[in-house]
Amino acid sequence: QEILKKKITDIIREDFKGQIIQKLNKQIQENINSSYSEFPILTKQGDEKWLGQSVQLSYNQEKIELVALAIDITKQKLSEFALIETNKRLELLSNLINNTSDAFQISTETGELYY
């Protein structure tokens, strides 16, 4: 309940604030009906969570309002980051295997031989 009393910019991680504010301002200025953003927030306990936020423009008489719905996408983002790291390692390994004429061995920490 406490989070509902805050502005979203109060909880966005500092390095993302400018980007999100700029996107919301652009949405208003260019009359873009809807937008979607993903960004990290910091909880009251200092933990990092990721939100996926949809924002709709709404007109109340002559006043423009932004109506937002945000959901916790932390698990998806952590999986995405892990996949990116795995792909980087596989690319490095592939380059090593394909670009060396030296003999080498690749094994797990327990000694299980991979290559």
A tleap script that builds the chain and sets N, CA, C and O, in Angstrom:
source leaprc.protein.ff14SB
mol = sequence {
  NGLN GLU ILE LEU LYS LYS LYS ILE THR ASP
  ILE ILE ARG GLU ASP PHE LYS GLY GLN ILE
  ILE GLN LYS LEU ASN LYS GLN ILE GLN GLU
  ASN ILE ASN SER SER TYR SER GLU PHE PRO
  ILE LEU THR LYS GLN GLY ASP GLU LYS TRP
  LEU GLY GLN SER VAL GLN LEU SER TYR ASN
  GLN GLU LYS ILE GLU LEU VAL ALA LEU ALA
  ILE ASP ILE THR LYS GLN LYS LEU SER GLU
  PHE ALA LEU ILE GLU THR ASN LYS ARG LEU
  GLU LEU LEU SER ASN LEU ILE ASN ASN THR
  SER ASP ALA PHE GLN ILE SER THR GLU THR
  GLY GLU LEU TYR CTYR
}
set mol.1.N position { 0.818 -1.198 0.000 }
set mol.1.CA position { 0.000 0.000 0.000 }
set mol.1.C position { 0.861 1.261 0.000 }
set mol.1.O position { 0.510 2.267 -0.616 }
set mol.2.N position { 1.982 1.192 0.694 }
set mol.2.CA position { 2.848 2.364 0.803 }
set mol.2.C position { 3.375 2.813 -0.564 }
set mol.2.O position { 3.531 4.008 -0.815 }
set mol.3.N position { 3.646 1.850 -1.436 }
set mol.3.CA position { 4.197 2.183 -2.744 }
set mol.3.C position { 3.188 2.955 -3.599 }
set mol.3.O position { 3.581 3.732 -4.469 }
set mol.4.N position { 1.906 2.748 -3.358 }
set mol.4.CA position { 0.878 3.434 -4.141 }
set mol.4.C position { 0.870 4.938 -3.885 }
set mol.4.O position { 0.341 5.701 -4.693 }
set mol.5.N position { 1.443 5.360 -2.788 }
set mol.5.CA position { 1.488 6.789 -2.451 }
set mol.5.C position { 2.689 7.506 -3.064 }
set mol.5.O position { 2.798 8.729 -2.973 }
set mol.6.N position { 3.583 6.751 -3.685 }
set mol.6.CA position { 4.797 7.333 -4.252 }
set mol.6.C position { 4.663 7.561 -5.749 }
set mol.6.O position { 3.899 6.884 -6.438 }
set mol.7.N position { 5.429 8.536 -6.232 }
set mol.7.CA position { 5.570 8.703 -7.676 }
set mol.7.C position { 6.573 7.661 -8.153 }
set mol.7.O position { 7.514 7.320 -7.436 }
set mol.8.N position { 6.369 7.163 -9.358 }
set mol.8.CA position { 7.255 6.117 -9.877 }
set mol.8.C position { 8.700 6.597 -9.922 }
set mol.8.O position { 9.624 5.806 -9.733 }
set mol.9.N position { 8.899 7.892 -10.171 }
set mol.9.CA position { 10.267 8.413 -10.248 }
set mol.9.C position { 10.972 8.419 -8.889 }
set mol.9.O position { 12.192 8.568 -8.825 }
set mol.10.N position { 10.213 8.259 -7.809 }
set mol.10.CA position { 10.822 8.199 -6.481 }
set mol.10.C position { 11.503 6.856 -6.207 }
set mol.10.O position { 12.373 6.763 -5.341 }
set mol.11.N position { 11.105 5.819 -6.947 }
set mol.11.CA position { 11.643 4.487 -6.657 }
set mol.11.C position { 12.485 3.904 -7.790 }
set mol.11.O position { 13.127 2.869 -7.613 }
set mol.12.N position { 12.488 4.564 -8.956 }
set mol.12.CA position { 13.306 4.078 -10.074 }
set mol.12.C position { 14.780 4.213 -9.714 }
set mol.12.O position { 15.200 5.214 -9.133 }
set mol.13.N position { 15.551 3.201 -10.064 }
set mol.13.CA position { 16.995 3.266 -9.834 }
set mol.13.C position { 17.551 4.498 -10.541 }
set mol.13.O position { 17.163 4.810 -11.667 }
set mol.14.N position { 18.443 5.177 -9.882 }
set mol.14.CA position { 18.920 6.498 -10.314 }
set mol.14.C position { 19.384 6.546 -11.769 }
set mol.14.O position { 19.089 7.512 -12.472 }
set mol.15.N position { 20.103 5.524 -12.232 }
set mol.15.CA position { 20.639 5.553 -13.587 }
set mol.15.C position { 19.575 5.358 -14.668 }
set mol.15.O position { 19.885 5.487 -15.853 }
set mol.16.N position { 18.343 5.055 -14.297 }
set mol.16.CA position { 17.250 4.892 -15.252 }
set mol.16.C position { 16.258 6.056 -15.213 }
set mol.16.O position { 15.445 6.198 -16.126 }
set mol.17.N position { 16.313 6.886 -14.175 }
set mol.17.CA position { 15.318 7.952 -13.984 }
set mol.17.C position { 15.203 8.877 -15.186 }
set mol.17.O position { 14.105 9.098 -15.697 }
set mol.18.N position { 16.319 9.413 -15.637 }
set mol.18.CA position { 16.298 10.379 -16.743 }
set mol.18.C position { 15.667 9.807 -17.993 }
set mol.18.O position { 14.872 10.471 -18.658 }
set mol.19.N position { 16.020 8.579 -18.311 }
set mol.19.CA position { 15.508 7.905 -19.502 }
set mol.19.C position { 13.981 7.734 -19.415 }
set mol.19.O position { 13.276 7.969 -20.396 }
set mol.20.N position { 13.479 7.331 -18.257 }
set mol.20.CA position { 12.038 7.102 -18.101 }
set mol.20.C position { 11.284 8.425 -18.111 }
set mol.20.O position { 10.226 8.528 -18.732 }
set mol.21.N position { 11.808 9.422 -17.440 }
set mol.21.CA position { 11.161 10.748 -17.440 }
set mol.21.C position { 11.109 11.308 -18.854 }
set mol.21.O position { 10.087 11.850 -19.275 }
set mol.22.N position { 12.211 11.178 -19.586 }
set mol.22.CA position { 12.258 11.648 -20.970 }
set mol.22.C position { 11.212 10.924 -21.829 }
set mol.22.O position { 10.536 11.549 -22.647 }
set mol.23.N position { 11.084 9.624 -21.643 }
set mol.23.CA position { 10.111 8.846 -22.419 }
set mol.23.C position { 8.677 9.273 -22.102 }
set mol.23.O position { 7.849 9.380 -23.006 }
set mol.24.N position { 8.380 9.516 -20.827 }
set mol.24.CA position { 7.036 9.958 -20.447 }
set mol.24.C position { 6.738 11.351 -20.993 }
set mol.24.O position { 5.631 11.608 -21.468 }
set mol.25.N position { 7.719 12.252 -20.930 }
set mol.25.CA position { 7.539 13.602 -21.486 }
set mol.25.C position { 7.296 13.542 -22.992 }
set mol.25.O position { 6.445 14.260 -23.517 }
set mol.26.N position { 8.042 12.686 -23.681 }
set mol.26.CA position { 7.865 12.520 -25.118 }
set mol.26.C position { 6.471 11.982 -25.421 }
set mol.26.O position { 5.829 12.415 -26.378 }
set mol.27.N position { 6.007 11.042 -24.610 }
set mol.27.CA position { 4.669 10.486 -24.807 }
set mol.27.C position { 3.608 11.578 -24.730 }
set mol.27.O position { 2.670 11.597 -25.526 }
set mol.28.N position { 3.758 12.474 -23.782 }
set mol.28.CA position { 2.798 13.578 -23.633 }
set mol.28.C position { 2.937 14.561 -24.788 }
set mol.28.O position { 1.942 14.922 -25.417 }
set mol.29.N position { 4.162 14.998 -25.074 }
set mol.29.CA position { 4.391 16.011 -26.102 }
set mol.29.C position { 3.974 15.552 -27.490 }
set mol.29.O position { 3.436 16.334 -28.275 }
set mol.30.N position { 4.227 14.266 -27.792 }
set mol.30.CA position { 3.914 13.756 -29.127 }
set mol.30.C position { 2.573 13.026 -29.183 }
set mol.30.O position { 2.223 12.408 -30.189 }
set mol.31.N position { 1.829 13.112 -28.071 }
set mol.31.CA position { 0.487 12.531 -28.003 }
set mol.31.C position { 0.492 11.039 -28.368 }
set mol.31.O position { -0.357 10.572 -29.127 }
set mol.32.N position { 1.461 10.307 -27.818 }
set mol.32.CA position { 1.567 8.872 -28.055 }
set mol.32.C position { 0.620 8.176 -27.084 }
set mol.32.O position { 0.743 8.323 -25.868 }
set mol.33.N position { -0.322 7.422 -27.630 }
set mol.33.CA position { -1.392 6.838 -26.819 }
set mol.33.C position { -0.893 5.897 -25.734 }
set mol.33.O position { -1.369 5.949 -24.600 }
set mol.34.N position { 0.067 5.033 -26.073 }
set mol.34.CA position { 0.546 4.083 -25.066 }
set mol.34.C position { 2.037 3.830 -25.229 }
set mol.34.O position { 2.601 3.998 -26.310 }
set mol.35.N position { 2.656 3.425 -24.132 }
set mol.35.CA position { 4.080 3.092 -24.160 }
set mol.35.C position { 4.347 1.980 -23.161 }
set mol.35.O position { 3.535 1.702 -22.279 }
set mol.36.N position { 5.511 1.345 -23.320 }
set mol.36.CA position { 5.929 0.283 -22.407 }
set mol.36.C position { 7.401 0.478 -22.087 }
set mol.36.O position { 8.206 0.748 -22.978 }
set mol.37.N position { 7.747 0.344 -20.824 }
set mol.37.CA position { 9.137 0.480 -20.375 }
set mol.37.C position { 9.457 -0.591 -19.349 }
set mol.37.O position { 8.581 -1.055 -18.618 }
set mol.38.N position { 10.714 -0.975 -19.305 }
set mol.38.CA position { 11.216 -1.876 -18.274 }
set mol.38.C position { 12.340 -1.155 -17.548 }
set mol.38.O position { 13.225 -0.569 -18.172 }
set mol.39.N position { 12.295 -1.206 -16.217 }
set mol.39.CA position { 13.308 -0.503 -15.435 }
set mol.39.C position { 13.408 -1.096 -14.040 }
set mol.39.O position { 12.456 -1.693 -13.537 }
set mol.40.N position { 14.581 -0.923 -13.416 }
set mol.40.CA position { 14.760 -1.404 -12.051 }
set mol.40.C position { 14.282 -0.375 -11.035 }
set mol.40.O position { 14.383 0.833 -11.247 }
set mol.41.N position { 13.762 -0.888 -9.933 }
set mol.41.CA position { 13.402 -0.031 -8.809 }
set mol.41.C position { 14.140 -0.541 -7.581 }
set mol.41.O position { 14.642 -1.665 -7.563 }
set mol.42.N position { 14.198 0.287 -6.574 }
set mol.42.CA position { 14.776 -0.126 -5.302 }
set mol.42.C position { 13.663 -0.167 -4.264 }
set mol.42.O position { 12.926 0.804 -4.090 }
set mol.43.N position { 13.548 -1.303 -3.576 }
set mol.43.CA position { 12.523 -1.438 -2.550 }
set mol.43.C position { 12.945 -0.696 -1.293 }
set mol.43.O position { 14.081 -0.237 -1.172 }
set mol.44.N position { 12.022 -0.590 -0.375 }
set mol.44.CA position { 12.299 0.064 0.902 }
set mol.44.C position { 13.458 -0.628 1.628 }
set mol.44.O position { 14.223 0.015 2.347 }
set mol.45.N position { 13.578 -1.951 1.430 }
set mol.45.CA position { 14.647 -2.720 2.066 }
set mol.45.C position { 15.963 -2.619 1.294 }
set mol.45.O position { 16.979 -3.154 1.738 }
set mol.46.N position { 15.956 -1.935 0.138 }
set mol.46.CA position { 17.162 -1.770 -0.653 }
set mol.46.C position { 17.368 -2.848 -1.706 }
set mol.46.O position { 18.400 -2.870 -2.377 }
set mol.47.N position { 16.393 -3.743 -1.857 }
set mol.47.CA position { 16.484 -4.788 -2.883 }
set mol.47.C position { 16.130 -4.196 -4.241 }
set mol.47.O position { 15.355 -3.245 -4.343 }
set mol.48.N position { 16.716 -4.781 -5.276 }
set mol.48.CA position { 16.399 -4.353 -6.638 }
set mol.48.C position { 15.338 -5.273 -7.227 }
set mol.48.O position { 15.455 -6.496 -7.158 }
set mol.49.N position { 14.315 -4.680 -7.800 }
set mol.49.CA position { 13.264 -5.401 -8.526 }
set mol.49.C position { 13.138 -4.737 -9.890 }
set mol.49.O position { 13.479 -3.566 -10.057 }
set mol.50.N position { 12.646 -5.492 -10.859 }
set mol.50.CA position { 12.407 -4.944 -12.190 }
set mol.50.C position { 10.908 -4.859 -12.433 }
set mol.50.O position { 10.159 -5.781 -12.110 }
set mol.51.N position { 10.480 -3.731 -13.011 }
set mol.51.CA position { 9.077 -3.547 -13.372 }
set mol.51.C position { 8.941 -3.399 -14.876 }
set mol.51.O position { 9.797 -2.817 -15.542 }
set mol.52.N position { 7.851 -3.935 -15.395 }
set mol.52.CA position { 7.414 -3.672 -16.755 }
set mol.52.C position { 6.196 -2.783 -16.628 }
set mol.52.O position { 5.209 -3.165 -15.999 }
set mol.53.N position { 6.254 -1.601 -17.218 }
set mol.53.CA position { 5.180 -0.613 -17.021 }
set mol.53.C position { 4.562 -0.183 -18.340 }
set mol.53.O position { 5.260 0.249 -19.257 }
set mol.54.N position { 3.245 -0.306 -18.423 }
set mol.54.CA position { 2.484 0.217 -19.560 }
set mol.54.C position { 1.864 1.532 -19.130 }
set mol.54.O position { 1.304 1.634 -18.039 }
set mol.55.N position { 1.964 2.536 -19.985 }
set mol.55.CA position { 1.410 3.854 -19.670 }
set mol.55.C position { 0.470 4.275 -20.790 }
set mol.55.O position { 0.833 4.236 -21.965 }
set mol.56.N position { -0.730 4.675 -20.419 }
set mol.56.CA position { -1.742 5.144 -21.368 }
set mol.56.C position { -1.996 6.631 -21.133 }
set mol.56.O position { -2.035 7.098 -19.995 }
set mol.57.N position { -2.168 7.363 -22.233 }
set mol.57.CA position { -2.605 8.755 -22.118 }
set mol.57.C position { -4.112 8.755 -21.897 }
set mol.57.O position { -4.842 7.996 -22.533 }
set mol.58.N position { -4.561 9.595 -21.010 }
set mol.58.CA position { -5.989 9.718 -20.737 }
set mol.58.C position { -6.324 11.202 -20.694 }
set mol.58.O position { -5.552 12.015 -20.186 }
set mol.59.N position { -7.482 11.538 -21.233 }
set mol.59.CA position { -7.900 12.941 -21.259 }
set mol.59.C position { -9.080 13.121 -20.325 }
set mol.59.O position { -10.109 12.462 -20.469 }
set mol.60.N position { -8.921 14.011 -19.373 }
set mol.60.CA position { -9.973 14.348 -18.429 }
set mol.60.C position { -10.309 15.809 -18.652 }
set mol.60.O position { -9.610 16.701 -18.171 }
set mol.61.N position { -11.388 16.045 -19.387 }
set mol.61.CA position { -11.741 17.371 -19.877 }
set mol.61.C position { -10.579 17.882 -20.714 }
set mol.61.O position { -10.285 17.290 -21.752 }
set mol.62.N position { -9.910 18.948 -20.315 }
set mol.62.CA position { -8.777 19.461 -21.092 }
set mol.62.C position { -7.440 19.067 -20.480 }
set mol.62.O position { -6.388 19.511 -20.940 }
set mol.63.N position { -7.477 18.253 -19.463 }
set mol.63.CA position { -6.268 17.864 -18.747 }
set mol.63.C position { -5.793 16.486 -19.218 }
set mol.63.O position { -6.589 15.556 -19.349 }
set mol.64.N position { -4.480 16.366 -19.471 }
set mol.64.CA position { -3.889 15.086 -19.855 }
set mol.64.C position { -3.417 14.376 -18.586 }
set mol.64.O position { -2.758 14.968 -17.730 }
set mol.65.N position { -3.770 13.101 -18.487 }
set mol.65.CA position { -3.327 12.288 -17.363 }
set mol.65.C position { -2.615 11.052 -17.900 }
set mol.65.O position { -2.919 10.572 -18.992 }
set mol.66.N position { -1.683 10.553 -17.132 }
set mol.66.CA position { -1.014 9.296 -17.469 }
set mol.66.C position { -1.541 8.226 -16.527 }
set mol.66.O position { -1.525 8.395 -15.308 }
set mol.67.N position { -2.004 7.130 -17.098 }
set mol.67.CA position { -2.490 6.008 -16.311 }
set mol.67.C position { -1.516 4.855 -16.539 }
set mol.67.O position { -1.299 4.428 -17.673 }
set mol.68.N position { -0.939 4.361 -15.459 }
set mol.68.CA position { 0.111 3.347 -15.590 }
set mol.68.C position { -0.263 2.056 -14.868 }
set mol.68.O position { -0.943 2.058 -13.842 }
set mol.69.N position { 0.205 0.966 -15.442 }
set mol.69.CA position { 0.089 -0.352 -14.827 }
set mol.69.C position { 1.477 -0.976 -14.871 }
set mol.69.O position { 2.072 -1.103 -15.941 }
set mol.70.N position { 1.986 -1.360 -13.722 }
set mol.70.CA position { 3.324 -1.950 -13.646 }
set mol.70.C position { 3.237 -3.334 -13.020 }
set mol.70.O position { 2.481 -3.557 -12.075 }
set mol.71.N position { 4.030 -4.266 -13.567 }
set mol.71.CA position { 4.092 -5.607 -13.010 }
set mol.71.C position { 5.543 -5.983 -12.726 }
set mol.71.O position { 6.467 -5.476 -13.361 }
set mol.72.N position { 5.721 -6.869 -11.774 }
set mol.72.CA position { 7.052 -7.333 -11.390 }
set mol.72.C position { 7.543 -8.326 -12.445 }
set mol.72.O position { 6.947 -9.385 -12.638 }
set mol.73.N position { 8.632 -7.973 -13.120 }
set mol.73.CA position { 9.228 -8.841 -14.141 }
set mol.73.C position { 10.646 -9.259 -13.732 }
set mol.73.O position { 11.470 -9.600 -14.581 }
set mol.74.N position { 10.918 -9.227 -12.431 }
set mol.74.CA position { 12.259 -9.515 -11.928 }
set mol.74.C position { 12.756 -10.888 -12.374 }
set mol.74.O position { 13.892 -11.007 -12.832 }
set mol.75.N position { 11.928 -11.925 -12.251 }
set mol.75.CA position { 12.366 -13.277 -12.629 }
set mol.75.C position { 12.718 -13.337 -14.113 }
set mol.75.O position { 13.714 -13.953 -14.491 }
set mol.76.N position { 11.907 -12.701 -14.950 }
set mol.76.CA position { 12.178 -12.702 -16.390 }
set mol.76.C position { 13.486 -11.974 -16.698 }
set mol.76.O position { 14.278 -12.444 -17.515 }
set mol.77.N position { 13.719 -10.830 -16.047 }
set mol.77.CA position { 14.943 -10.072 -16.299 }
set mol.77.C position { 16.180 -10.845 -15.839 }
set mol.77.O position { 17.203 -10.840 -16.523 }
set mol.78.N position { 16.092 -11.506 -14.687 }
set mol.78.CA position { 17.230 -12.290 -14.207 }
set mol.78.C position { 17.534 -13.428 -15.174 }
set mol.78.O position { 18.699 -13.733 -15.431 }
set mol.79.N position { 16.491 -14.057 -15.708 }
set mol.79.CA position { 16.691 -15.112 -16.714 }
set mol.79.C position { 17.310 -14.533 -17.975 }
set mol.79.O position { 18.199 -15.143 -18.569 }
set mol.80.N position { 16.846 -13.364 -18.385 }
set mol.80.CA position { 17.391 -12.700 -19.575 }
set mol.80.C position { 18.873 -12.389 -19.390 }
set mol.80.O position { 19.679 -12.637 -20.286 }
set mol.81.N position { 19.231 -11.844 -18.224 }
set mol.81.CA position { 20.631 -11.522 -17.954 }
set mol.81.C position { 21.493 -12.777 -17.933 }
set mol.81.O position { 22.611 -12.767 -18.450 }
set mol.82.N position { 20.986 -13.865 -17.340 }
set mol.82.CA position { 21.733 -15.124 -17.287 }
set mol.82.C position { 21.941 -15.677 -18.693 }
set mol.82.O position { 23.016 -16.191 -19.004 }
set mol.83.N position { 20.936 -15.578 -19.533 }
set mol.83.CA position { 21.049 -16.053 -20.914 }
set mol.83.C position { 22.088 -15.247 -21.687 }
set mol.83.O position { 22.875 -15.812 -22.447 }
set mol.84.N position { 22.092 -13.946 -21.497 }
set mol.84.CA position { 23.074 -13.082 -22.159 }
set mol.84.C position { 24.490 -13.478 -21.732 }
set mol.84.O position { 25.384 -13.579 -22.572 }
set mol.85.N position { 24.697 -13.702 -20.437 }
set mol.85.CA position { 26.018 -14.097 -19.934 }
set mol.85.C position { 26.433 -15.458 -20.496 }
set mol.85.O position { 27.586 -15.647 -20.887 }
set mol.86.N position { 25.502 -16.394 -20.535 }
set mol.86.CA position { 25.798 -17.718 -21.089 }
set mol.86.C position { 26.191 -17.612 -22.557 }
set mol.86.O position { 27.148 -18.251 -22.994 }
set mol.87.N position { 25.463 -16.815 -23.310 }
set mol.87.CA position { 25.780 -16.639 -24.734 }
set mol.87.C position { 27.152 -15.999 -24.934 }
set mol.87.O position { 27.873 -16.360 -25.865 }
set mol.88.N position { 27.515 -15.064 -24.079 }
set mol.88.CA position { 28.847 -14.453 -24.157 }
set mol.88.C position { 29.930 -15.499 -23.918 }
set mol.88.O position { 30.921 -15.557 -24.645 }
set mol.89.N position { 29.731 -16.330 -22.886 }
set mol.89.CA position { 30.718 -17.375 -22.580 }
set mol.89.C position { 30.829 -18.384 -23.718 }
set mol.89.O position { 31.928 -18.808 -24.078 }
set mol.90.N position { 29.680 -18.764 -24.283 }
set mol.90.CA position { 29.703 -19.716 -25.393 }
set mol.90.C position { 30.399 -19.132 -26.610 }
set mol.90.O position { 31.107 -19.848 -27.320 }
set mol.91.N position { 30.211 -17.856 -26.859 }
set mol.91.CA position { 30.884 -17.209 -27.986 }
set mol.91.C position { 32.398 -17.181 -27.767 }
set mol.91.O position { 33.167 -17.452 -28.689 }
set mol.92.N position { 32.820 -16.855 -26.549 }
set mol.92.CA position { 34.254 -16.868 -26.238 }
set mol.92.C position { 34.832 -18.271 -26.388 }
set mol.92.O position { 35.914 -18.447 -26.949 }
set mol.93.N position { 34.114 -19.255 -25.891 }
set mol.93.CA position { 34.560 -20.636 -26.003 }
set mol.93.C position { 34.631 -21.077 -27.463 }
set mol.93.O position { 35.584 -21.738 -27.875 }
set mol.94.N position { 33.634 -20.711 -28.225 }
set mol.94.CA position { 33.609 -21.046 -29.649 }
set mol.94.C position { 34.800 -20.424 -30.370 }
set mol.94.O position { 35.443 -21.074 -31.193 }
set mol.95.N position { 35.088 -19.167 -30.059 }
set mol.95.CA position { 36.241 -18.485 -30.667 }
set mol.95.C position { 37.551 -19.179 -30.281 }
set mol.95.O position { 38.444 -19.346 -31.111 }
set mol.96.N position { 37.649 -19.574 -29.028 }
set mol.96.CA position { 38.847 -20.271 -28.556 }
set mol.96.C position { 39.027 -21.580 -29.309 }
set mol.96.O position { 40.113 -21.869 -29.810 }
set mol.97.N position { 37.977 -22.361 -29.388 }
set mol.97.CA position { 38.051 -23.674 -30.047 }
set mol.97.C position { 38.364 -23.525 -31.531 }
set mol.97.O position { 39.187 -24.268 -32.066 }
set mol.98.N position { 37.728 -22.589 -32.192 }
set mol.98.CA position { 37.867 -22.437 -33.640 }
set mol.98.C position { 39.129 -21.698 -34.080 }
set mol.98.O position { 39.525 -21.788 -35.242 }
set mol.99.N position { 39.751 -20.980 -33.175 }
set mol.99.CA position { 40.879 -20.142 -33.585 }
set mol.99.C position { 42.202 -20.524 -32.933 }
set mol.99.O position { 43.120 -19.707 -32.871 }
set mol.100.N position { 42.307 -21.742 -32.451 }
set mol.100.CA position { 43.576 -22.157 -31.857 }
set mol.100.C position { 44.049 -23.460 -32.493 }
set mol.100.O position { 43.252 -24.310 -32.890 }
set mol.101.N position { 45.342 -23.584 -32.575 }
set mol.101.CA position { 45.909 -24.837 -33.073 }
set mol.101.C position { 46.508 -25.628 -31.917 }
set mol.101.O position { 47.019 -26.731 -32.112 }
set mol.102.N position { 46.444 -25.063 -30.713 }
set mol.102.CA position { 46.982 -25.728 -29.531 }
set mol.102.C position { 46.000 -26.773 -29.006 }
set mol.102.O position { 44.790 -26.666 -29.204 }
set mol.103.N position { 46.538 -27.764 -28.346 }
set mol.103.CA position { 45.704 -28.752 -27.675 }
set mol.103.C position { 45.287 -28.186 -26.319 }
set mol.103.O position { 46.093 -27.562 -25.629 }
set mol.104.N position { 44.059 -28.400 -25.947 }
set mol.104.CA position { 43.586 -27.944 -24.643 }
set mol.104.C position { 42.468 -28.845 -24.166 }
set mol.104.O position { 41.910 -29.635 -24.929 }
set mol.105.N position { 42.152 -28.710 -22.890 }
set mol.105.CA position { 41.119 -29.533 -22.271 }
set mol.105.C position { 40.148 -28.615 -21.545 }
set mol.105.O position { 40.560 -27.650 -20.902 }
set mol.106.N position { 38.877 -28.911 -21.648 }
set mol.106.CA position { 37.858 -28.152 -20.927 }
set mol.106.C position { 37.118 -29.126 -20.026 }
set mol.106.O position { 36.579 -30.132 -20.487 }
set mol.107.N position { 37.099 -28.813 -18.735 }
set mol.107.CA position { 36.415 -29.705 -17.791 }
set mol.107.C position { 35.652 -28.886 -16.756 }
set mol.107.O position { 35.870 -27.683 -16.614 }
set mol.108.N position { 34.764 -29.549 -16.044 }
set mol.108.CA position { 34.018 -28.903 -14.980 }
set mol.108.C position { 34.886 -28.814 -13.743 }
set mol.108.O position { 36.005 -29.327 -13.719 }
set mol.109.N position { 34.362 -28.157 -12.710 }
set mol.109.CA position { 35.105 -28.043 -11.442 }
set mol.109.C position { 35.347 -29.407 -10.816 }
set mol.109.O position { 36.314 -29.585 -10.075 }
set mol.110.N position { 34.480 -30.370 -11.104 }
set mol.110.CA position { 34.632 -31.713 -10.541 }
set mol.110.C position { 35.503 -32.611 -11.393 }
set mol.110.O position { 35.714 -33.776 -11.056 }
set mol.111.N position { 36.013 -32.077 -12.500 }
set mol.111.CA position { 36.907 -32.848 -13.349 }
set mol.111.C position { 36.247 -33.541 -14.512 }
set mol.111.O position { 36.924 -34.224 -15.280 }
set mol.112.N position { 34.954 -33.389 -14.668 }
set mol.112.CA position { 34.251 -34.014 -15.787 }
set mol.112.C position { 34.739 -33.358 -17.085 }
set mol.112.O position { 34.710 -32.136 -17.230 }
set mol.113.N position { 35.180 -34.189 -18.010 }
set mol.113.CA position { 35.774 -33.707 -19.246 }
set mol.113.C position { 34.693 -33.298 -20.246 }
set mol.113.O position { 33.779 -34.067 -20.543 }
set mol.114.N position { 34.815 -32.077 -20.756 }
set mol.114.CA position { 33.899 -31.596 -21.790 }
set mol.114.C position { 34.525 -31.720 -23.171 }
set mol.114.O position { 33.895 -32.206 -24.110 }
set mol.115.N position { 35.777 -31.273 -23.286 }
set mol.115.CA position { 36.407 -31.214 -24.600 }
set mol.115.C position { 37.881 -31.428 -24.477 }
set mol.115.O position { 38.593 -31.415 -25.481 }
savepdb mol mol.pdb
quit
